Amino acid sequence: MSAEASGVPVLRNPFNNIPRLTTYIAGGLDVAYLLSLIPGSAQFLALVPENTFGKFYVWNLITSGYYQNSLISAIFSIVSVLLVGEYLEPVWGSREFLKFI
């Protein structure tokens, strides 16, 4: 007899239905937060006009969107991407969802 048939609730993994691109973006946010813990990393990851245009750190235009300087904002961003991506990526497709993010 299965657990469901016996009336015992079965716990399911809520992360089974999250699309691949969404998990990659959430993982990228994790890595970006861990990199932000390194002292002095803000000048290479955050959008600082002096560094971006003066020293030509053009990658700051992309990495600044993922740079989080507090644990609360990192958790909020990761959970938001997971919740939104679970529903939007299957409807829009990976390419359109990546444009949205």
Backbone as a printed PyTorch tensor [residue, N CA C, xyz], in Angstrom:
tensor([[[  0.8490,  -1.1650,   0.0000],
         [  0.0000,   0.0000,   0.0000],
         [  0.9010,   1.2370,   0.0000]],

        [[  0.5810,   2.1970,  -0.8600],
         [  1.3910,   3.4110,  -0.9390],
         [  1.0300,   4.3670,   0.1850]],

        [[  1.9140,   5.3340,   0.3910],
         [  1.7010,   6.3040,   1.4760],
         [  0.4730,   7.1720,   1.2070]],

        [[  0.2320,   7.5100,  -0.0650],
         [ -0.9250,   8.3340,  -0.3890],
         [ -2.2250,   7.5700,  -0.1590]],

        [[ -2.2370,   6.2850,  -0.4790],
         [ -3.4440,   5.4820,  -0.3140],
         [ -3.7770,   5.2670,   1.1600]],

        [[ -2.7630,   5.2730,   2.0120],
         [ -3.0130,   5.0500,   3.4370],
         [ -3.4330,   6.3220,   4.1690]],

        [[ -3.4660,   7.4460,   3.4700],
         [ -3.8960,   8.6870,   4.0890],
         [ -2.7700,   9.4890,   4.7090]],

        [[ -1.5430,   9.0030,   4.6110],
         [ -0.3920,   9.7160,   5.1460],
         [  0.0550,  10.7440,   4.1050]],

        [[  0.1530,  12.0220,   4.4740],
         [  0.5780,  13.0210,   3.4850],
         [  2.0200,  12.7760,   3.0510]],

        [[  2.2460,  12.9600,   1.7820],
         [  3.5730,  12.7650,   1.2100],
         [  4.1710,  14.1340,   0.9280]],

        [[  5.3480,  14.3750,   1.4460],
         [  6.0350,  15.6390,   1.1790],
         [  6.7010,  15.5580,  -0.1870]],

        [[  6.4380,  16.5470,  -0.9960],
         [  7.0260,  16.5900,  -2.3350],
         [  8.0650,  17.7010,  -2.3770]],

        [[  9.0440,  17.5240,  -3.2280],
         [ 10.0800,  18.5340,  -3.3970],
         [  9.5140,  19.6990,  -4.2070]],

        [[  9.4380,  20.9020,  -3.6320],
         [  8.8540,  22.0260,  -4.3790],
         [  9.7500,  22.5330,  -5.4990]],

        [[ 10.9930,  22.0760,  -5.5540],
         [ 11.9230,  22.5550,  -6.5670],
         [ 12.0050,  21.6440,  -7.7870]],

        [[ 11.1430,  20.6480,  -7.8810],
         [ 11.1650,  19.7470,  -9.0290],
         [ 10.7220,  20.4210, -10.3150]],

        [[  9.8310,  21.4020, -10.2290],
         [  9.2500,  22.0000, -11.4280],
         [  9.9360,  23.2750, -11.8710]],

        [[ 11.0410,  23.6370, -11.2780],
         [ 11.7180,  24.8760, -11.6480],
         [ 12.5580,  24.6330, -12.9050]],

        [[ 12.3480,  25.4350, -13.9420],
         [ 13.0880,  25.2520, -15.1980],
         [ 14.5910,  25.4830, -15.0370]],

        [[ 15.3190,  24.9730, -15.9930],
         [ 16.7790,  24.9770, -15.9360],
         [ 17.3790,  26.3800, -15.9170]],

        [[ 16.9330,  27.2680, -16.7970],
         [ 17.5010,  28.6200, -16.8460],
         [ 17.2600,  29.3570, -15.5350]],

        [[ 16.1050,  29.1580, -14.9470],
         [ 15.7880,  29.8000, -13.6790],
         [ 16.7420,  29.3360, -12.5910]],

        [[ 17.0570,  28.0510, -12.5510],
         [ 17.9950,  27.5600, -11.5380],
         [ 19.4010,  28.0870, -11.8010]],

        [[ 19.7730,  28.2430, -13.0750],
         [ 21.0910,  28.8060, -13.3830],
         [ 21.1780,  30.2670, -12.9350]],

        [[ 20.1170,  31.0240, -13.1550],
         [ 20.1170,  32.4260, -12.7330],
         [ 20.1720,  32.5240, -11.2200]],

        [[ 19.4030,  31.6810, -10.5260],
         [ 19.4410,  31.6750,  -9.0570],
         [ 20.8260,  31.2690,  -8.5580]],

        [[ 21.4580,  30.3130,  -9.2190],
         [ 22.8230,  29.9310,  -8.8560],
         [ 23.8130,  31.0580,  -9.1070]],

        [[ 23.6090,  31.7930, -10.1920],
         [ 24.4580,  32.9490, -10.4650],
         [ 24.3220,  34.0280,  -9.4020]],

        [[ 23.1090,  34.2070,  -8.9070],
         [ 22.9030,  35.1580,  -7.8120],
         [ 23.6120,  34.6920,  -6.5440]],

        [[ 23.5890,  33.3830,  -6.3130],
         [ 24.3280,  32.8330,  -5.1640],
         [ 25.8180,  33.1300,  -5.2770]],

        [[ 26.3670,  32.8520,  -6.4460],
         [ 27.7990,  33.0720,  -6.6590],
         [ 28.1400,  34.5520,  -6.5480]],

        [[ 27.2820,  35.4110,  -7.1030],
         [ 27.5410,  36.8510,  -7.0320],
         [ 27.5350,  37.3340,  -5.5900]],

        [[ 26.6140,  36.7960,  -4.7670],
         [ 26.6120,  37.2060,  -3.3580],
         [ 27.8710,  36.7120,  -2.6520]],

        [[ 28.2790,  35.4990,  -2.9220],
         [ 29.5070,  34.9840,  -2.2920],
         [ 30.7260,  35.7940,  -2.7160]],

        [[ 30.7550,  36.2260,  -3.9740],
         [ 31.8580,  37.0780,  -4.4310],
         [ 31.8320,  38.4480,  -3.7610]],

        [[ 30.6200,  38.9170,  -3.4320],
         [ 30.5230,  40.2270,  -2.7870],
         [ 31.0600,  40.2020,  -1.3600]],

        [[ 31.2310,  39.0270,  -0.7950],
         [ 31.7890,  38.9150,   0.5500],
         [ 33.2960,  39.1460,   0.5760]],

        [[ 33.9200,  39.0760,  -0.5790],
         [ 35.3560,  39.3100,  -0.6760],
         [ 35.6160,  40.8130,  -0.5480]],

        [[ 36.4900,  41.2240,   0.3690],
         [ 36.7620,  42.6590,   0.5260],
         [ 37.3130,  43.2690,  -0.7730]],

        [[ 36.7870,  44.4120,  -1.1410],
         [ 37.2450,  45.1070,  -2.3410],
         [ 36.5930,  44.6440,  -3.6290]],

        [[ 35.6480,  43.7200,  -3.5450],
         [ 35.0230,  43.2110,  -4.7600],
         [ 34.0250,  44.1890,  -5.3650]],

        [[ 33.5670,  45.1560,  -4.5880],
         [ 32.5670,  46.1040,  -5.0890],
         [ 33.1060,  46.9020,  -6.2700]],

        [[ 34.3690,  47.2320,  -6.2640],
         [ 34.9050,  48.0200,  -7.3810],
         [ 34.9320,  47.2370,  -8.6820]],

        [[ 34.9170,  45.8970,  -8.6060],
         [ 34.9300,  45.0790,  -9.8140],
         [ 33.5510,  44.5840, -10.2180]],

        [[ 32.5920,  44.5430,  -9.2800],
         [ 31.2750,  43.9970,  -9.5750],
         [ 30.1580,  45.0280,  -9.5930]],

        [[ 30.2290,  46.0250,  -8.7280],
         [ 29.1620,  47.0220,  -8.6350],
         [ 29.3390,  48.0940,  -9.7040]],

        [[ 28.2690,  48.8160,  -9.9530],
         [ 28.3030,  49.8640, -10.9560],
         [ 28.8220,  51.1520, -10.3290]],

        [[ 30.1180,  51.3710, -10.4960],
         [ 30.7760,  52.5880, -10.0170],
         [ 31.2040,  53.3490, -11.2710]],

        [[ 30.6120,  54.5200, -11.5410],
         [ 30.8950,  55.2200, -12.7950],
         [ 32.3750,  55.4640, -13.0580]],

        [[ 33.1230,  55.7760, -12.0130],
         [ 34.5510,  56.0300, -12.1890],
         [ 35.2680,  54.7910, -12.7330]],

        [[ 34.8940,  53.6260, -12.2260],
         [ 35.5330,  52.3920, -12.6880],
         [ 34.9750,  51.9230, -14.0230]],

        [[ 33.6660,  52.0430, -14.1990],
         [ 33.0450,  51.5360, -15.4160],
         [ 33.5010,  52.3150, -16.6430]],

        [[ 33.4950,  53.6270, -16.5510],
         [ 33.8350,  54.4260, -17.7190],
         [ 35.2730,  54.9420, -17.6900]],

        [[ 35.8110,  55.1760, -16.4980],
         [ 37.1770,  55.6790, -16.3950],
         [ 38.2230,  54.5890, -16.5990]],

        [[ 37.9980,  53.4390, -15.9890],
         [ 38.9490,  52.3220, -16.0940],
         [ 38.4720,  51.2540, -17.0670]],

        [[ 37.3450,  51.4910, -17.7160],
         [ 36.7690,  50.5970, -18.7190],
         [ 36.4490,  49.2120, -18.1690]],

        [[ 35.8390,  49.1760, -16.9900],
         [ 35.3170,  47.9170, -16.4400],
         [ 33.8980,  47.7420, -16.9790]],

        [[ 33.7900,  47.4620, -18.2740],
         [ 32.4890,  47.4210, -18.9280],
         [ 31.6220,  46.2570, -18.4580]],

        [[ 32.2160,  45.2270, -17.8780],
         [ 31.4190,  44.1090, -17.3740],
         [ 30.5600,  44.5290, -16.1910]],

        [[ 30.8790,  45.6900, -15.5900],
         [ 30.0570,  46.1940, -14.4880],
         [ 28.6240,  46.4650, -14.9230]],

        [[ 28.4170,  46.7530, -16.1830],
         [ 27.0710,  46.9880, -16.6810],
         [ 26.2090,  45.7340, -16.5550]],

        [[ 26.8100,  44.5600, -16.5950],
         [ 26.0790,  43.2900, -16.4500],
         [ 26.1120,  42.8070, -15.0100]],

        [[ 27.2780,  42.8210, -14.3830],
         [ 27.3970,  42.2400, -13.0450],
         [ 26.7090,  43.0710, -11.9760]],

        [[ 26.5000,  44.3500, -12.2280],
         [ 25.8630,  45.1850, -11.1960],
         [ 24.4280,  44.7670, -10.9250]],

        [[ 23.7680,  44.1890, -11.8940],
         [ 22.4080,  43.7170, -11.6880],
         [ 22.3230,  42.5110, -10.7720]],

        [[ 23.4100,  41.7840, -10.6530],
         [ 23.4410,  40.5910,  -9.8200],
         [ 24.1900,  40.7980,  -8.5070]],

        [[ 24.8220,  41.9390,  -8.3530],
         [ 25.6150,  42.2150,  -7.1590],
         [ 24.6950,  42.5770,  -6.0010]],

        [[ 24.7850,  41.8390,  -4.9220],
         [ 23.9850,  42.0950,  -3.7240],
         [ 24.9500,  42.3160,  -2.5660]],

        [[ 24.7470,  43.3750,  -1.8150],
         [ 25.6710,  43.6550,  -0.7210],
         [ 25.1080,  43.2980,   0.6460]],

        [[ 23.9280,  42.6830,   0.6990],
         [ 23.4050,  42.2230,   1.9800],
         [ 22.7290,  40.8720,   1.7920]],

        [[ 22.7310,  40.1040,   2.8350],
         [ 22.1440,  38.7680,   2.7830],
         [ 20.6420,  38.8400,   2.5390]],

        [[ 19.9700,  39.8030,   3.1290],
         [ 18.5180,  39.9320,   2.9550],
         [ 18.1700,  40.2090,   1.4940]],

        [[ 18.8860,  41.1090,   0.8560],
         [ 18.5870,  41.4060,  -0.5470],
         [ 18.9430,  40.2280,  -1.4460]],

        [[ 19.9860,  39.4830,  -1.1100],
         [ 20.3380,  38.3040,  -1.8970],
         [ 19.2470,  37.2340,  -1.7870]],

        [[ 18.7620,  36.9890,  -0.5790],
         [ 17.7050,  35.9910,  -0.3890],
         [ 16.4350,  36.4290,  -1.1120]],

        [[ 16.0810,  37.7050,  -1.0030],
         [ 14.8900,  38.2100,  -1.6780],
         [ 15.0180,  38.0470,  -3.1920]],

        [[ 16.1750,  38.3620,  -3.7530],
         [ 16.3790,  38.2380,  -5.2030],
         [ 16.2980,  36.7900,  -5.6600]],

        [[ 16.9180,  35.8890,  -4.9160],
         [ 16.9200,  34.4790,  -5.2990],
         [ 15.5180,  33.8950,  -5.2260]],

        [[ 14.8160,  34.1690,  -4.1530],
         [ 13.4500,  33.6470,  -4.0160],
         [ 12.5370,  34.2460,  -5.0820]],

        [[ 12.7130,  35.5180,  -5.3860],
         [ 11.8940,  36.1630,  -6.4240],
         [ 12.1330,  35.5200,  -7.7850]],

        [[ 13.3860,  35.2900,  -8.1270],
         [ 13.6940,  34.6700,  -9.4140],
         [ 13.1170,  33.2610,  -9.4750]],

        [[ 13.2290,  32.5100,  -8.3970],
         [ 12.6900,  31.1470,  -8.3880],
         [ 11.1690,  31.1420,  -8.5190]],

        [[ 10.4950,  32.0250,  -7.8030],
         [  9.0310,  32.0510,  -7.8650],
         [  8.5140,  32.5400,  -9.2140]],

        [[  9.1140,  33.5980,  -9.7300],
         [  8.6700,  34.1390, -11.0090],
         [  9.0710,  33.2110, -12.1580]],

        [[ 10.2840,  32.7070, -12.1090],
         [ 10.7780,  31.8520, -13.1780],
         [ 10.0420,  30.5380, -13.3050]],

        [[  9.5390,  30.0300, -12.1950],
         [  8.8060,  28.7650, -12.2350],
         [  7.5700,  28.8650, -13.1230]],

        [[  6.9500,  30.0420, -13.1700],
         [  5.7340,  30.2130, -13.9510],
         [  5.9620,  30.8740, -15.3070]],

        [[  6.8950,  31.8230, -15.3720],
         [  7.0740,  32.5700, -16.6190],
         [  7.9340,  31.8540, -17.6530]],

        [[  8.9690,  31.1710, -17.2180],
         [  9.8540,  30.5330, -18.2090],
         [  9.1410,  29.4700, -19.0420]],

        [[  8.2980,  28.5990, -18.4610],
         [  7.5860,  27.6460, -19.3270],
         [  6.6200,  28.3160, -20.3050]],

        [[  6.0510,  29.4520, -19.9290],
         [  5.0990,  30.1300, -20.8070],
         [  5.8230,  30.9170, -21.8850]],

        [[  6.8290,  31.6830, -21.5080],
         [  7.5320,  32.5520, -22.4430],
         [  8.6350,  31.8430, -23.2090]],

        [[  9.2280,  30.8520, -22.6310],
         [ 10.4090,  30.2330, -23.2130],
         [ 11.6580,  30.8280, -22.5810]],

        [[ 12.7550,  30.1050, -22.6920],
         [ 13.9970,  30.5160, -22.0370],
         [ 14.5530,  31.8210, -22.5950]],

        [[ 14.4720,  31.9930, -23.9060],
         [ 15.0530,  33.1910, -24.5260],
         [ 14.3260,  34.4600, -24.0780]],

        [[ 13.0170,  34.4400, -24.1080],
         [ 12.2500,  35.6170, -23.6820],
         [ 12.3880,  35.8650, -22.2010]],

        [[ 12.4530,  34.8080, -21.4080],
         [ 12.6310,  34.9810, -19.9740],
         [ 13.9890,  35.5960, -19.6670]],

        [[ 15.0210,  35.1840, -20.3860],
         [ 16.3490,  35.7580, -20.1870],
         [ 16.3560,  37.2410, -20.5730]],

        [[ 15.6290,  37.6280, -21.5910],
         [ 15.5040,  39.0400, -21.9350],
         [ 14.8070,  39.8150, -20.8320]],

        [[ 13.8150,  39.1790, -20.2180],
         [ 13.0820,  39.8140, -19.1320],
         [ 13.9640,  40.0380, -17.9210]],

        [[ 14.7880,  39.0580, -17.5950],
         [ 15.6790,  39.1490, -16.4300],
         [ 16.7890,  40.1070, -16.7640]]])
